[in-house]
């Protein structure tokens, strides 16, 4: 498993998947869920759309186009990640190289899985989303500290994020890592609490 990098300010190009209601089975089909490792799942990302029946990449699919290479921000339609609760959908996106998904709205479970696994879901309004969707490959700046996404022309929009999830992303950790980092504080509390009881 790749180490999680802190998410501060991301400056990256976008790739646009122009579709609403993309569910997690479309993100990664069920036949790829047999393994427990996150590594290598990027090859199965959108497999039903990326590959033909012969197993070869479809050149017309957006992620197979040369201009999509190296893009770290996926711009998707509304209700992205709806459907089942499979964490593999997030793992496939991050293994492919995405660090953020920008959409008008997300499936609730997908959003939670994304935040727990180092993928930033950025919910934006219809106007801002329309600008991104019309011009694939633009450079965007996602500033997690400021909770803001910006375009080179100065257009910016704030986005909501749970404070604890934001802290974990900024520190490059997860819930377990956060708890383990509190080991000394927990031990000190237990020492003081046991002393108060005696």
N, C-alpha and C positions, 0 to 999 in steps of 0.2 A: 504494500500500500504506500502511495506517495505521501511524504510528509505534508502537512497542511501549512500553507504560507499565510502570514498575516494579510488581511485585506485592509489596506489603507486607502490609497488613491489609485484607481485603475484607469489607465489611459489605453484604450484599445479600439480596434475596428469592430464593426457590427456585421452580422449576417442576418438576413431577414427570412423567417419562415412565415409566409403569409397565409396563416390558417388559424381559425378560432377552434376552441374546444378540442385541442390536441390532448388525447388522454395518455395515460402512462403506458398502455399497451402499444400505442403507436410510437412512443418515445423508445421503448425497448420491448419487443414482443416476448410473450411468455416463454417461448422455447429457449430463451437465453437466461432464464432465471435458475437454472439448476446449480450453478456454482455459488460459492460463498465469498469468493475473492472479488474485489472491486476492479482489480487490474485487468486490462484488456477489454472491458465492456464498451469502450468507445467505438470499437469496430462494429458493434451491434446497434449503435445509436440510429434510430429511425430506419432499421434494417428493411422493413417492408416497403419503404419509399426509396431508400438509397440503392438497393440492388434489384436486378432483374431476376427472373426465375432461373437463369443460368449462373447466378452468383456474381455476375459482373456489375460494377457500379453503373448506375444510370447517369449519363453525362448531364442530363437536364435538371437533375435534382440539385437544389441549392447548395447542399454541403459538398457536393462533388465538383462544383465549379472552381476553377483556379483562384478566383477572387475571394473565395471563402477560406482559403488556407491561412491559418494563423489567427483568424478572428476569435476573440475571447468573449464576445457579447452576442448572445442570441436574442434577436427581437422577434417576439412571437405574438400571436393574436390573443384575444380575451379568453379567460378560463383555461389558461395553459396548465397542464398537469392534472387535469380532472381524472376521475376514474379510480382505479385501485390504489392501494397505499404502498405499492412496491418502492422501496428505497433504491432499487437497482436503476430506476429512471434517473435519479440524481447522480448516481455513481457513473452511469454511462455518459451523461453530459459533462461531468468534471473530467473523466478519463479522456474524453475527446479533446478537452482543452478549454471548455467554457468556464468562466469564472462568475458570470452573471447572466441572468435572463431578464429581459425587459418586456413587460406586457401590461395591458390594462388591468388584468386580474389573473389570479392563480387559484387552482384547486387548493383548499385549505390544508389537506394532508401533504400535498406536494410542497407547499410553502414551508411547512414545519420540517419536512425531511431535508429540504434544500438548506435551510438555516443551520441544521444540525450537522450537515456534511460539507460545509464550506462553499456552497453555491449561493450567491446573493440574488434573491428575487426582488426585482425593482418594479413596483407598481406605479404606472404613470397615467396621467389623464389622456383623453382621446386626442387632443390637439398635439401634444408632445409626441405621443405614439405615432400619430399620422405622419409627422415630419420624419421620424426615424424609418417608418415603413416605406415611405416613398423613395428614400435614397439609401439603398443598401451600401455597406462598406464605409460609412462615415466614421470618423474618429469621435469617440465620446469619452468624457471624463466622469467616472463614478467616484464620488468622494464620500466614503462611508462615514468618516468623522463628522462631516457637515450634513450628512443624509441628503445628498444632492447629486443630480445628474446634469451634466452640462454639455453643450455643443460648442464647436469652435466659433460660431457666430455670436456667442454670448447668451443664447437661450439656455435657461436653466429651470429645473423643477425639483422641488423637494419630494422625497418619498418616505413613507412610514416604515419603521422597523422596530421590533421588540427590543428594548434596551439591553436585556441580558444576551440575546442572540447577537446584537451589534457588538457588545463587548467581546464575546467569544470570537467573532470573525476578526475583529481588530487585533486580537492577541494571537490569532492563529491556533486556537484551541477548540475543544468541544466541552460538553458538560462534564464528562469524566475528568478531562485534563484540568478543568477549572477546580473541581473538587479536590483532586490530588494536590494542586498548588496551595490549597488551604490547610494542608496537613498539620503544619505547626500551629496555626490558629485554632484548629479543632482540638489538638492535644492540650493547648494552653487552657481552653475552655473546660475540657474534661478535668484537668487538674484543679482548676478553681472550683468547679461544681462539686467534685468529690470532697474538697476541703470544706466547703460550706455545709456538706451533709454530715461531717464527722463531729 
